Amino acid sequence: MSWLNRVRNALPFVARKETPDHLWHKCKGCGQMIFTKEWEENLHVCPKCDHHGRIGPKERFEQLFDAGSVEILPNPKVAEDPLKFRDSKRYVDRLKTARTDTGEQDAYRNAYGTIQGKGCVIGVQNFAFMGGSMGQYVGEAFIAGVEAAIARGVPYIVFTASGGARMQEGILSLMQMPRTTVAIEMLHDAGLPYLVVLTDPTSGGVMAAYAMLGDVQIAEPKATLAFTGRRVIESTIREKLPDDFQTSEYYRDHGLIDRVTHRRDLPGELAQLIEFLGRKEAA
């Protein structure tokens, strides 16, 4: 036995310390490592570069609603896997995996509550659930949110985050586009505001439907907003697109949306809009 082995064996054993993965978050905007606690306390926004991370319904409701005012609305019931779809995996298996990973029934959730004392129903699309894709469930949940808002006489606010229609449901997913449009008209007939907050990313059939039909269109900073992909457009028109094309700021500068609002300012801005539009409708 060498002297090195003798010395090493004589030393007391000390287990190697490992840093748990959940203590750090790597920003997708600048690549900086941030303490997870700091990341969460900053509303999942990078304190270094201001990149707005993707969040789900639970975090969104906690950030927007007044404490103790949240009422999660029931999930709608829809037929699952109506087309018995299978690609590399069965559709039902993909649903099970997404439900296990997110703890959600599907890609959309509604809740009623107050924002700075003003009542509203909020619908949140969850990109973590199969890319926030729009299927029958999302369509039914959207309509249920509209009906809940009408029943309570309050505005309906939607936070979009989606890659578009859910391919596993084929034409049934595309049918949600006119269905949600009709639901928005029901809201208008009731004299209630419909507000949209576009978050990263919002695209495809969702962008072509309820995501761009708000009375007021707000977006979070630097969100990717598009109907179709950048490369598809460039290959079609055979031109190079601007670097900021399909971003929140590009849409605002070209008159397609009204505001780009930082996440920390959303509660105040939404409360102000609810008060203003509600007063206008009452008048």
C-alpha positions in Angstrom: 0.0 0.0 0.0 1.4 3.4 -1.0 1.8 6.3 1.5 -1.0 8.1 -0.3 -3.5 5.3 0.2 -2.4 5.0 3.9 -3.0 8.7 4.5 -6.3 8.7 2.6 -7.6 5.7 4.5 -6.6 7.2 7.9 -8.6 10.4 7.2 -12.3 10.4 8.5 -14.8 9.9 5.8 -16.7 13.1 4.9 -19.6 12.8 2.4 -19.3 15.1 -0.6 -21.7 18.0 -0.3 -24.0 18.4 -3.2 -26.0 21.6 -4.0 -29.7 20.7 -4.6 -30.8 21.7 -8.2 -33.8 23.5 -6.9 -31.6 26.2 -5.1 -30.7 27.8 -8.4 -32.5 29.0 -11.6 -30.7 29.6 -14.9 -32.2 32.6 -16.7 -33.2 31.8 -20.2 -32.6 35.4 -21.2 -29.1 36.1 -20.0 -27.9 32.7 -18.8 -27.2 34.0 -15.3 -27.6 31.7 -12.3 -30.1 33.2 -9.8 -31.2 31.9 -6.4 -34.6 30.3 -6.8 -35.9 32.2 -3.8 -34.8 35.5 -5.4 -36.3 34.5 -8.7 -39.7 33.6 -7.1 -39.8 36.8 -5.0 -39.1 38.8 -8.1 -42.3 37.3 -9.7 -40.2 34.9 -11.8 -38.6 37.8 -13.6 -34.8 37.9 -13.9 -33.3 40.7 -11.7 -30.3 40.9 -14.1 -31.9 41.2 -17.6 -35.6 41.6 -16.8 -36.5 38.4 -18.7 -40.1 37.3 -17.9 -40.2 33.6 -17.2 -43.2 31.4 -18.0 -45.5 30.7 -15.1 -48.7 28.7 -14.7 -52.1 29.4 -13.3 -51.2 28.9 -9.6 -48.4 31.5 -9.7 -50.4 33.9 -11.8 -53.4 33.9 -9.5 -51.2 34.4 -6.5 -49.5 37.4 -8.1 -52.7 39.1 -9.3 -55.5 38.4 -6.9 -55.9 40.0 -3.5 -55.0 37.6 -0.6 -57.9 35.4 0.4 -60.1 36.4 -2.5 -59.3 33.5 -4.9 -62.0 31.0 -5.9 -60.8 28.4 -8.3 -63.6 27.6 -10.8 -64.5 24.0 -11.6 -62.9 22.2 -14.6 -65.2 21.5 -17.5 -65.9 17.9 -18.6 -65.0 16.9 -22.2 -64.5 13.7 -24.1 -60.8 12.7 -24.0 -59.0 11.4 -27.1 -62.1 11.7 -29.4 -60.0 10.7 -32.4 -58.1 7.8 -30.7 -55.0 9.6 -31.9 -51.5 8.1 -31.8 -48.2 9.3 -33.1 -45.0 8.2 -31.4 -47.1 7.9 -28.2 -50.8 7.5 -27.5 -52.6 10.8 -26.9 -54.0 9.5 -23.6 -50.5 8.7 -22.5 -49.3 12.2 -23.3 -52.2 13.6 -21.3 -51.3 11.5 -18.3 -47.7 12.6 -18.4 -48.7 16.3 -18.7 -51.1 16.0 -15.8 -48.4 14.3 -13.6 -45.8 17.0 -14.5 -48.0 20.0 -14.0 -50.7 18.9 -11.5 -53.3 20.4 -13.8 -56.2 18.7 -15.6 -55.4 20.5 -18.9 -53.9 23.7 -20.3 -56.4 26.2 -19.1 -57.6 27.3 -15.6 -60.2 29.9 -14.4 -60.5 31.6 -11.1 -62.7 34.4 -9.7 -61.3 37.0 -7.3 -60.5 40.6 -6.7 -57.6 42.8 -7.9 -57.2 45.7 -5.6 -60.8 45.2 -4.5 -62.2 45.0 -8.1 -63.8 41.7 -9.0 -63.0 39.8 -12.2 -62.7 36.3 -13.6 -59.2 35.4 -14.9 -58.4 32.5 -17.3 -54.8 31.4 -17.6 -53.3 29.3 -20.3 -50.5 27.0 -19.1 -47.7 26.5 -21.6 -46.2 23.7 -19.5 -49.2 21.5 -20.4 -48.5 20.3 -23.9 -47.3 23.7 -25.0 -50.6 25.3 -23.9 -52.2 23.8 -27.0 -55.9 24.5 -27.6 -58.2 21.5 -27.7 -61.8 20.9 -26.7 -60.9 21.3 -23.0 -59.4 24.7 -23.5 -62.4 25.8 -25.6 -64.8 24.6 -23.0 -62.8 26.2 -20.2 -62.7 29.5 -22.0 -66.5 29.5 -22.5 -67.0 28.5 -18.9 -64.9 31.5 -17.8 -67.0 33.8 -20.0 -70.2 32.4 -18.5 -68.8 32.8 -14.9 -67.9 36.4 -15.7 -71.4 37.1 -17.0 -73.1 35.4 -14.1 -71.0 37.6 -11.7 -71.2 40.8 -13.8 -67.5 41.2 -13.9 -64.8 41.5 -16.7 -63.1 38.5 -18.1 -59.3 38.6 -18.3 -57.3 36.1 -20.3 -53.6 35.3 -20.1 -52.5 33.5 -23.2 -49.5 31.2 -23.7 -49.8 28.7 -26.4 -48.2 27.0 -29.4 -51.6 26.9 -31.1 -54.2 24.2 -31.8 -53.7 20.7 -30.4 -52.9 18.5 -33.4 -54.1 15.3 -31.5 -57.7 16.6 -31.7 -57.6 17.6 -35.4 -60.6 19.6 -36.7 -62.1 19.5 -33.2 -59.3 21.8 -31.9 -59.8 24.2 -34.8 -63.5 24.4 -34.0 -62.6 26.1 -30.7 -61.7 29.3 -32.7 -65.2 30.2 -33.7 -66.7 28.9 -30.4 -64.5 31.2 -28.3 -65.2 34.1 -30.7 -69.0 33.6 -30.1 -68.3 33.5 -26.3 -66.6 36.9 -26.5 -69.6 38.3 -28.3 -71.8 37.0 -25.4 -69.5 39.0 -23.0 -69.9 42.1 -25.1 -73.7 41.7 -25.3 -73.7 41.6 -21.5 -71.8 44.9 -21.5 -68.7 43.4 -19.8 -65.0 44.1 -20.8 -62.8 41.4 -22.3 -59.1 42.0 -21.6 -56.2 40.0 -23.0 -52.6 39.8 -21.6 -50.3 38.1 -24.1 -47.4 36.2 -22.6 -44.5 34.3 -24.0 -45.2 32.6 -26.3 -48.6 33.1 -28.0 -49.0 31.7 -31.5 -50.9 29.7 -34.0 -54.7 29.2 -33.7 -54.8 30.9 -30.4 -53.2 34.0 -31.8 -55.7 33.9 -34.7 -58.7 33.7 -32.3 -59.3 34.9 -28.8 -55.8 36.2 -28.1 -56.3 39.2 -30.5 -59.9 40.1 -29.8 -59.5 41.9 -26.5 -61.1 45.3 -25.8 -57.6 46.2 -24.5 -54.5 44.2 -25.6 -51.6 44.1 -23.2 -48.4 42.0 -23.5 -45.5 41.2 -21.2 -42.1 42.5 -22.3 -40.2 40.6 -25.0 -42.9 37.9 -25.4 -42.9 36.0 -28.7 -46.2 36.7 -30.5 -46.9 35.1 -33.8 -49.3 33.3 -36.0 -46.7 31.3 -37.9 -43.0 30.8 -37.6 -40.3 33.4 -38.6 -38.6 31.0 -41.0 -41.8 30.2 -42.8 -42.5 33.9 -43.4 -39.0 34.6 -44.5 -39.0 31.7 -47.0 -42.4 32.8 -48.3 -41.7 36.5 -48.8 -38.0 35.9 -49.5 -36.9 38.8 -47.3 -35.0 39.1 -44.0 -37.2 40.1 -41.2 -36.2 42.7 -38.4 -34.5 41.2 -35.4 -37.4 42.3 -33.1 -40.1 40.9 -35.4 -42.8 39.0 -33.6 -42.1 40.5 -30.2 -44.3 42.5 -27.8 -42.5 45.7 -28.6 -42.7 45.2 -32.3 -46.5 44.7 -32.1 -46.9 47.8 -29.9 -44.8 50.0 -32.2 -46.9 48.9 -35.2 -50.3 49.4 -33.5 -51.3 45.7 -33.1 -51.4 45.9 -29.3 -52.0 48.7 -26.8 -49.5 48.2 -24.0 -46.3 46.4 -23.0 -46.5 46.1 -19.2 -44.0 44.7 -16.7 -45.3 41.9 -14.6 -45.0 43.9 -11.3 -47.3 46.6 -12.8 -50.0 44.3 -14.1 -52.2 44.3 -10.9 -52.4 48.1 -10.9 -53.0 48.4 -14.6 -55.7 45.8 -14.7 -57.5 47.3 -11.7 -57.4 50.7 -13.4 -58.8 49.2 -16.6 -61.6 47.4 -14.7 -62.6 50.6 -13.0 -62.5 52.7 -16.2 -64.2 50.2 -18.5 -66.8 49.3 -15.8 -67.6 53.0 -15.3 -67.8 53.6 -19.0 -70.3 50.6 -19.5 -72.4 51.9 -16.6 -72.6 55.3 -18.1 
